[in-house]
Amino acid sequence: MKPLDAPLAGVDRLSALLERFRVHAHLFHAGPLCGVTHFAAAPGRAFLHVLRRGQMEVTHRPRSGAPRRLRLSEPTLLLYPRPLEHDFHNAPQEGSDFVCATLDFDGGPSHPLVQALPALVALPVAGVAGIGQTLDLLFAETERVRCGQRLLASRLFEVLLLQVLRWLLDHPGAGGVQAGLLAGLAHPGLARALTQLHERPGHGWTLAAMAQAAGMSRSAFAAEFRATLGTTPGAYLLAWRVSLAQALMRQGLQIQQISDQLGYASPAAFSRAFAQAVGASPRGWLKAQ
């Protein structure tokens, strides 16, 4: 079997996921930072920071899931997928350049990647192949004001995030990925099954069909799935369909339309499955939103 930290060729593990649950970046800072800069843990607020050059110290509160103190001495990317209070301690000198963006994940805390990512991803830029060209374009856009600068820089942050996610899938161990969706997408067999589930959520999936997609026996697939993702294939499929249903309801689609898209025999069958996962009927959940 292929090592988990080797790229998985021929399988697009991210497009179906990010087409259904998008991420939008918004540039809000470009330039040096001096003294102490505080970032509050605002609900729904995620951050992507890039240290271009210079040295810096990052601190987090105890029991936050991130290192209490982190010293950076080389170009580094910092991804905070969930609200997490953090402080930058930057020496007041020239050459400590930064660009920062907020990230809005569709569905907020229920976005599959928000749930799967570590509290902090800290990656030295030199270790991520291909990211240099994106950063060159990003910093070129932030060095002087031009028409469409903020919009283009924000889109480049989205490209940057996608490249980081690619790297994490190809190097889950180095990226600190634990059990969950990203670990599953990094697994040679499970990734094939998960990608098909994401692309065809309305298909009549059975355990045998999922195992066949993974190229594994049913028993081996079920055991490996639970060990890697921390849940059963059936429970994951239900959670994926429910997440899609919630996104579609926020867009204004009717229960009948959603039921048809997700492969349920009837709106009643869909409502029962939804209530089983969420603890409320689709209409009750939508009203609470």
C-alpha positions as CSV (number, residue, x, y, z in Angstrom):
1,M,0.0,0.0,0.0
2,K,1.2,3.5,-0.8
3,P,2.6,5.5,2.2
4,L,0.2,8.0,3.6
5,D,2.6,10.8,3.2
6,A,2.9,10.2,-0.6
7,P,0.8,12.1,-3.1
8,L,-2.3,10.2,-4.4
9,A,-2.2,10.5,-8.2
10,G,-5.3,10.6,-10.4
11,V,-7.8,11.5,-7.7
12,D,-9.1,15.1,-7.2
13,R,-9.9,15.0,-3.4
14,L,-10.8,18.6,-3.0
15,S,-12.9,20.0,-5.8
16,A,-16.2,18.4,-5.0
17,L,-15.8,19.3,-1.4
18,L,-14.9,23.0,-2.0
19,E,-17.4,23.4,-4.8
20,R,-20.2,22.5,-2.3
21,F,-18.7,24.2,0.7
22,R,-16.8,27.3,-0.5
23,V,-14.2,29.4,1.4
24,H,-14.0,33.1,0.8
25,A,-10.9,35.1,1.8
26,H,-10.7,38.9,2.5
27,L,-7.4,40.7,2.7
28,F,-7.3,43.1,5.7
29,H,-3.6,43.8,6.4
30,A,-0.4,44.2,4.4
31,G,2.9,45.5,5.8
32,P,5.0,45.3,8.9
33,L,3.8,44.7,12.4
34,C,5.3,46.2,15.4
35,G,4.9,45.6,19.1
36,V,2.0,43.3,20.0
37,T,-0.9,42.6,17.7
38,H,-3.9,40.9,19.2
39,F,-6.4,38.8,17.3
40,A,-9.6,38.0,19.1
41,A,-11.6,34.7,18.8
42,A,-14.6,36.2,17.1
43,P,-17.4,33.7,16.2
44,G,-17.0,32.4,12.6
45,R,-13.7,34.2,12.2
46,A,-10.8,32.3,10.7
47,F,-7.4,33.7,9.7
48,L,-4.6,33.0,7.2
49,H,-1.4,34.9,7.9
50,V,1.9,34.9,6.0
51,L,5.2,36.1,7.5
52,R,7.3,37.3,4.5
53,R,10.5,38.0,6.3
54,G,11.8,38.8,9.8
55,Q,11.3,37.1,13.1
56,M,8.3,36.9,15.3
57,E,6.8,35.2,18.4
58,V,3.2,33.9,18.5
59,T,1.4,33.1,21.7
60,H,-1.8,31.3,22.4
61,R,-3.9,30.9,25.6
62,P,-3.4,27.7,27.6
63,R,-5.5,24.7,26.5
64,S,-6.3,26.3,23.2
65,G,-5.2,23.3,21.1
66,A,-2.2,25.4,19.8
67,P,1.3,25.7,21.2
68,R,1.5,28.1,24.1
69,R,4.5,29.9,22.4
70,L,5.8,29.6,18.9
71,R,8.9,31.4,17.6
72,L,9.2,32.0,13.9
73,S,12.5,32.8,12.2
74,E,11.8,32.1,8.6
75,P,8.9,32.8,6.1
76,T,5.9,31.0,7.5
77,L,2.2,30.5,6.8
78,L,-0.2,30.4,9.7
79,L,-3.7,29.0,9.2
80,Y,-6.3,29.3,12.0
81,P,-9.4,27.5,10.6
82,R,-11.5,28.2,13.8
83,P,-11.8,31.1,16.1
84,L,-8.7,31.1,18.3
85,E,-7.3,34.0,20.2
86,H,-3.6,34.7,19.4
87,D,-1.0,37.4,19.7
88,F,1.9,38.4,17.5
89,H,4.9,39.8,19.2
90,N,7.0,41.5,16.5
91,A,10.3,43.2,17.0
92,P,9.9,46.9,16.0
93,Q,12.3,46.8,13.0
94,E,12.1,47.0,9.3
95,G,11.7,43.8,7.3
96,S,9.0,42.0,9.3
97,D,6.4,42.0,6.6
98,F,3.0,40.5,6.8
99,V,-0.1,39.9,4.8
100,C,-3.3,38.8,6.6
101,A,-6.7,37.6,5.5
102,T,-9.9,36.5,7.2
103,L,-11.5,33.3,5.9
104,D,-15.3,32.8,5.7
105,F,-16.1,29.1,5.5
106,D,-19.6,28.3,4.1
107,G,-21.6,26.9,7.0
108,G,-19.1,28.3,9.6
109,P,-18.2,25.6,12.2
110,S,-20.1,22.9,10.3
111,H,-17.9,23.3,7.2
112,P,-16.2,19.8,6.8
113,L,-12.7,21.3,6.6
114,V,-13.2,23.5,9.7
115,Q,-14.1,20.3,11.6
116,A,-11.2,18.3,10.2
117,L,-8.3,20.8,10.4
118,P,-6.0,21.2,13.5
119,A,-6.5,24.4,15.6
120,L,-3.3,25.8,14.0
121,V,-1.4,24.9,10.8
122,A,2.1,26.5,10.8
123,L,4.0,25.7,7.7
124,P,7.5,27.1,6.7
125,V,7.0,28.5,3.2
126,A,10.2,26.7,1.9
127,G,8.6,23.3,2.6
128,V,5.5,23.8,0.5
129,A,6.4,23.1,-3.2
130,G,4.9,25.6,-5.7
131,I,3.7,28.1,-3.1
132,G,6.4,30.6,-3.9
133,Q,4.9,31.8,-7.1
134,T,1.5,32.5,-5.4
135,L,3.2,34.4,-2.7
136,D,5.2,36.5,-5.2
137,L,2.0,37.5,-6.9
138,L,0.3,38.2,-3.6
139,F,3.0,40.4,-2.2
140,A,3.3,42.2,-5.6
141,E,-0.4,43.1,-5.3
142,T,0.0,44.4,-1.8
143,E,3.1,46.6,-2.4
144,R,1.2,49.4,-4.1
145,V,-2.4,50.4,-4.7
146,R,-3.8,49.4,-8.1
147,C,-7.3,48.9,-9.5
148,G,-8.8,45.7,-8.1
149,Q,-5.9,45.2,-5.7
150,R,-7.9,44.1,-2.7
151,L,-10.1,41.8,-4.8
152,L,-7.2,40.1,-6.5
153,A,-5.2,39.7,-3.3
154,S,-8.2,38.1,-1.6
155,R,-8.5,35.6,-4.5
156,L,-4.8,34.8,-4.2
157,F,-5.3,34.0,-0.6
158,E,-8.0,31.5,-1.7
159,V,-5.4,29.9,-4.1
160,L,-2.9,29.9,-1.2
161,L,-5.4,28.1,1.0
162,L,-6.0,25.4,-1.7
163,Q,-2.3,24.9,-2.0
164,V,-2.0,24.4,1.7
165,L,-4.8,21.9,1.8
166,R,-3.1,20.0,-1.1
167,W,0.1,19.9,0.9
168,L,-1.7,18.6,4.0
169,L,-3.3,15.8,2.1
170,D,0.0,14.8,0.7
171,H,1.8,15.2,4.1
172,P,-0.7,14.5,6.8
173,G,1.8,13.4,9.4
174,A,4.0,16.5,9.0
175,G,0.8,18.7,9.0
176,G,-0.5,17.4,12.3
177,V,-3.6,15.9,10.8
178,Q,-5.4,13.5,13.2
179,A,-8.3,11.1,12.7
180,G,-11.0,12.7,10.6
181,L,-11.9,13.8,7.0
182,L,-8.4,15.0,6.1
183,A,-6.8,11.7,7.3
184,G,-9.4,9.8,5.2
185,L,-8.6,11.9,2.1
186,A,-4.9,11.2,2.7
187,H,-5.5,7.5,2.7
188,P,-5.0,5.8,-0.7
189,G,-8.0,3.6,-0.6
190,L,-10.4,5.6,1.5
191,A,-9.8,8.8,-0.5
192,R,-11.2,7.1,-3.6
193,A,-14.4,6.2,-1.8
194,L,-14.7,9.5,0.0
195,T,-14.2,11.5,-3.3
196,Q,-17.0,9.5,-4.9
197,L,-19.3,10.0,-1.9
198,H,-18.6,13.8,-2.2
199,E,-19.2,13.8,-5.9
200,R,-22.4,11.6,-5.9
201,P,-24.1,12.1,-2.6
202,G,-27.5,11.0,-4.1
203,H,-26.2,7.6,-5.3
204,G,-27.6,4.5,-3.6
205,W,-24.5,3.8,-1.6
206,T,-24.1,0.6,0.3
207,L,-21.2,-0.6,2.3
208,A,-20.3,-3.0,-0.5
209,A,-20.4,-0.2,-3.1
210,M,-18.2,2.1,-1.0
211,A,-15.7,-0.8,-0.4
212,Q,-15.6,-1.5,-4.1
213,A,-14.9,2.2,-4.8
214,A,-12.0,2.0,-2.3
215,G,-10.7,-1.3,-3.8
216,M,-11.0,-3.1,-0.5
217,S,-13.1,-5.9,1.0
218,R,-16.2,-4.8,3.0
219,S,-14.7,-5.8,6.4
220,A,-11.3,-4.2,5.7
221,F,-13.0,-1.0,4.4
222,A,-15.3,-0.7,7.4
223,A,-12.5,-1.3,9.9
224,E,-10.1,1.1,8.2
225,F,-12.7,3.7,7.8
226,R,-13.6,3.7,11.5
227,A,-9.9,3.8,12.5
228,T,-9.1,6.6,10.2
229,L,-12.1,8.9,10.3
230,G,-13.4,8.0,13.8
231,T,-16.9,7.0,12.5
232,T,-18.6,4.4,10.4
233,P,-19.1,4.7,6.6
234,G,-22.9,4.9,7.1
235,A,-22.7,7.6,9.7
236,Y,-20.3,9.6,7.6
237,L,-22.6,9.4,4.5
238,L,-25.5,10.6,6.6
239,A,-23.5,13.5,8.1
240,W,-22.4,14.5,4.6
241,R,-25.9,14.4,3.2
242,V,-27.2,16.4,6.1
243,S,-24.5,19.0,5.7
244,L,-25.4,19.4,2.1
245,A,-29.1,19.6,3.0
246,Q,-28.4,22.4,5.5
247,A,-26.5,24.3,2.8
248,L,-29.3,23.8,0.3
249,M,-31.9,24.9,2.8
250,R,-30.0,28.1,3.5
251,Q,-30.1,28.7,-0.2
252,G,-33.9,28.4,-0.2
253,L,-34.4,25.0,-1.8
254,Q,-37.5,23.1,-0.8
255,I,-37.5,19.8,1.1
256,Q,-38.8,17.9,-2.0
257,Q,-35.9,19.2,-4.2
258,I,-33.3,18.4,-1.5
259,S,-34.8,14.9,-1.0
260,D,-34.5,14.2,-4.7
261,Q,-31.0,15.5,-5.0
262,L,-29.7,13.4,-2.1
263,G,-31.3,10.2,-3.2
264,Y,-34.0,9.7,-0.6
265,A,-37.2,7.8,-1.6
266,S,-39.4,10.6,-0.3
267,P,-39.4,13.9,1.7
268,A,-40.6,11.9,4.7
269,A,-37.6,9.5,4.5
270,F,-35.2,12.5,4.2
271,S,-36.8,14.3,7.2
272,R,-36.4,11.1,9.3
273,A,-32.8,10.8,8.4
274,F,-32.2,14.5,9.0
275,A,-33.9,14.4,12.4
276,Q,-31.8,11.3,13.3
277,A,-28.6,13.3,12.7
278,V,-29.6,16.7,13.9
279,G,-32.2,16.1,16.6
280,A,-34.7,18.4,14.8
281,S,-36.8,18.3,11.7
282,P,-35.5,20.2,8.6
283,R,-38.1,23.0,9.1
284,G,-37.3,23.2,12.8
285,W,-33.6,23.4,12.2
286,L,-34.1,26.1,9.5
287,K,-36.3,28.1,11.8
288,A,-33.7,28.0,14.5
289,Q,-31.1,29.4,12.1
